[in-house]
Amino acid sequence: METIANHLLSWVIFLPLAGIVPLLALPRGADRSAKSVAAVILLLDFLLSLKLLAGFVPGGGFQFVEDHLWVERFGIHYSLGIDGISLWLVMLTTFLGPILIISTWNAITTRVREFMVSMLFLQTAMLGTFCATDMVLFYVFWEAMLIPMALIIGIWGGKRKLYAAVKFFLYTFAGSALMLVAILYMYSQGAGSFSWFAFRDLHLTGTQAAWLFGAFTLAFAIKVPIFPLHTWLPDAHVEAPTAGSVVLAGVLLKMGTYGLIRFAIPFFPSAAAQFAPLLSTLAVIGIIYGALVAMVQKDVKKLVAYSSVSHLGFVVLGLFAMSTESMAGAMFVMLSHGLSTGSLFLLVGFIYERRHTRLISDFGGIARVMPLYAAAFMFATLASVGLPGLSGFVGEFLVLLGTFKSVTLHHATLFTVLAATGVIFGALYMLWMYQRVFLGDCENPKNQGLKDLGLREVLILVPIFFFILWMGVQPKPWLKSMEPALEALIEQQQQALSASGGSEALRWVEITPATSLEEVQR
Amino acid sequence: MHPITVEYLRWIVLLPLGGAAFLGITNRRLPTVVVSLVASLTVLGSFLLSAQAFFALRALPTAGRLLTDRVYSWMPVGDLRIDVSFMVDPLTAVMILFVTGVAFLIHIYSIGYMKGDRGYQRYFAYLNLFVGMMLILVLSDNLPLLFVGWEGVGLCSYLLIGFWFEDLANSAAGKKAFLVNRIGDFGFLLGMLLIARTLAGKVGGENLFSFAVMAQHTSLLAPVATAIGLLLFMGATGKSAQIPLFVWLPDAMAGPTPVSALIHAATMVTAGVYMVARMNFLYVLTPTAMAVVAVIGALTALVAATIAVTQDDIKKVLAYSTVSQLGYMFLACGVGAFGAGIFHVMTHAFFKALLFMGAGSVIHALHHQQDMRYMGGLRSKMPVTFVTMFAAMLAISGVFPFAGFFSKDEILYNTFLDSKVLWAIGYAVAGLTAFYMTRLLALTFFGKSRVDEEHVHEVHESPLSMTIPLMVLGVLSLIGGWIGWPHFLGGSNRFETWLAPVFRHGMEGEAMAHGAENAVHASAAAHAALAHGAETAVHAGGSTELALAVASLALALLGIAVGFVVYLRRLDVAEAARRAAGGRLYWLLKGKYFVDEIYEALIVRPGYWLSDIVFFRFTDAGLIDGVLVNGTARSLGILGSVLRLLQNGMLRWYAYSFTLGVLVILFYLVRHL
């Protein structure tokens, strides 16, 4: 037991990977057993991760730290640790794990064992990404996520699965390649090791920082995705199987925003401040544009996919407004979006399993035949539109509030006003879709015999809904545990800005986004 | 003096919320009796607790009338402290008493009205949820928690308007209500943010959104008071159906009639008025925002009343009437008479809930017929409904001594002191109100029956569960205004005196706004007025007030007389009026000024076109994905077929070129950075 306690993070990260061994030992065709084994492994992993939660001390910096030399020559370490920023993302990942597996009970019927192996592998890679405090280790986990996800889309996906898988892979890989170059360059600048701390404390010129910030941010922006780098997302979502979509929306998109808050912002604080207007502009465009494009979609899944672009816009805006409220709000939106959009994708999956279509026009009036399903969908819809009392509101409200009173972000008022229109558009596309799918008369004979939710489906949704409600009614435990880490980050940011010299800092802020890039190039 | 903490305040909210949760989770499994009992008893419990709070409050000295219940810390981040915390002051006491009282009556009424509906349990779950949310709204001691109730009642309104969702028109109406409200909430949200930015870090770790804290820091809020006031008022125009966002309320009549009575007449739609009155300390700092509130209120009152005159659907008449009456309430707030506005909120709750429930009784009897052209002569067949609705008609028309007389008169008098033009509009609307309400009554209950042959013999009075609430509200429509019996008629206006401590800031603030020199003087006067129960201030205007009251009473009686004569004896006059001005005026009013059509053409359609064609098809699918993403991929593909010559399958060659590539990039970076 002591080894578990001393290496808790390693256990949480690698337990899913270890689960592949019993999976491979199963005979071919033992599909149910494969699903059960995977579900049990991930459930155990979730229970194990609760120990993290129990032992976590808010404000204690990185905790559950492990550090072993890996490649001595280059100063590469196997080092792990979580703080208030990563804790809840780890919890979100382990929480969604078993739910995902149970959701595939009827949906995945071919190559079940291979699917489960991919999911377990993916789980380890995602958890590792959130916990790594060494840049090479981080990069290894980061790239390792790509493979199983691309396989999940490419093998178990829909009609255009190969197109979507290749697009997803190449798009994100292109971004990561730039990040790798940036990591290597930073190492060459005298970091001495690949430790996160060494990278953070590295002294860079303004120009260097701007370029490196650009490389990191591009990799993360693709993952978020930030407008206009988002077009891989609708394709990936539409083609991916339900479990793939849920993990994509629930966790993988947060890799991008996590990367911004963990690396791009603390490594290059003045560059982050310098590019904040540009990124905020893109974020606000994403909020409005994502919502309006979601509105005109004919496929429910594509609609939910575009809604992610809109929601993640709030996260990016909150991060670059750099106030305690806005950053806490951004973190909160990440978690809340993982739950609400995750449940929406699950719900869309349930109906797809029954009708093998997701076109809005194929439905109408199904609230009469599936009252429970309609009620569950309504709950997820309300969480998504940010109804106060549910989790979505807390995050969006704090982002808007923190952005509005941001002292570092120029034109904060304008950004906030534009972003706040999201409350109108969000309700618009969700309720309109809900009306066309669920309300009115159930005319299509194919829908009249639809079965309502079964026990398994209800059991999948209940824990998610429980947390959506809890986080909306009593967000304090979440906010309090992440606050010290965020405040430390903001303080470091402010020190860096003042240290870079009054006049220079002023110049960075004064530069408009349009001219800043050219100026840096010169 | 420290406010007194009483923990039962939370139970006023939790009882109906608990009822809603219980009914929602056990959906469709409980016998009707259990559902009815759970739903109505929880609301009755809230009413009794509200009464307890009221009496506890009354026992306190005037200056210390405040009960609080801080439940927990909701959103603590950085400097921000937002609590889930309730309070009862004289204003809230009035609100919770009539909200729970009317809601209880409507629950009883619904037991009869919704009997046999297959969504019976779902209906009561929604109704309980609504009551809980409405109580959060009025009990909250801070703006964000008020916003929880504000959005919560909006959700219940959405769910209940589209309650019979098989008819797509009903669910479309629900969605429209939610979205129009969200447009208003956008303003509300920004108003809150502006308050946060203004007060952040200056209130010493307290909840800066708390009404008490904001009221203590009016000097900090003063520079941005106009912006805050207008933004919050934008929320009010959505929730309380004022120009330009009133379009959702008439459509909201798609919901079951008791819902129209409770949500869309008596309680939820008055939330905007409550909010403005609650924020009185802020509004009095900004004459501009006050003027906007007053003008919007007066115009809405007029526009809605003119539409009401031409409608044939009995519920549509009442809906426009509600919009119009809400206009009165904002007019009152806009001229600084917050107490009069709240007074009208209360009396209106009695008589308008009664009118809707009476209309529901008629609709129930006529098998869901709502068109007044197919009614008539129901007086003898439905005596209780008739008598009680007649009382409500007299009340809304402002006939002495019915409830509406007192509240409307106080509004008109205060408006007269502020602006003669607004008063003239309000006065004209009073006449129109009397006329269209008489028209409604005449077409429904008088004359020959126009009910279709099939049903005419089945028409009967509604069951007791429906008529008892009518009778109770009928009595309240008569006596409900007497607590505000004005001084000039020898009364003591206990209602105004009761609310005075809440609007004290208002009087002082207004004094400040009038300039430094007058400030001391006016503030002292305000204090003096308070001390003497506002007696001295009122005496001076006594004769004016009396004259105005007589004038409006005369106009109301005239409106009633004209209404009866035209619709019982001289229908040809109505026909002539319809054809006046080439029928254009009637066309415009009957078409409700075509506001919906204008919004559709200017906002909805262009918005959809922009999103679909410009954003989605052109920008997203065409430009970004087509040209940039796949275009890059395609050009790389062409490049690749050239470079395939290099792809010779030798691992060493690949390793070499990869290393070379990295080196080139690194070299470039080193040289140029």
Interface residues (C-beta under 8 A of the other chain):
Chain A: K167 L170 Y171 V181 L184 Y185 S188 T205 T207 Q208 W211 P228 T231 W232 Y289 L292 V293 M295 V296 Q297 S323 T324 E325 A328 G329 G365 A367 R368 P371 A375 L382 L387 P388 G389 F393 V394 F397 L398 L400 L401 G402 F404 K405 T416 V417 A420 T421 V423 I424 A427 L428 L431 W432 Q435 F438 L439 G440 D441 C442 Q474 P475 K476 L479 K480 E483 E487
Chain B: N27 Y72 S73 W74 M75 P76 V77 G78 D79 L80 P144 F147 V148 W150 E151 G152 L155 Y158 G162 F165 E166 D167 L168 S171 A172 K175 F178 L179 R182 I183 D185 F186 L189 L190 M192 L193 L194 A196 R197 A200 G607 Y608 L610 S611 D612 F615 F616 T619 D620 I624 D625 L628 V629 A633 V662 I665 L666 L669 L673
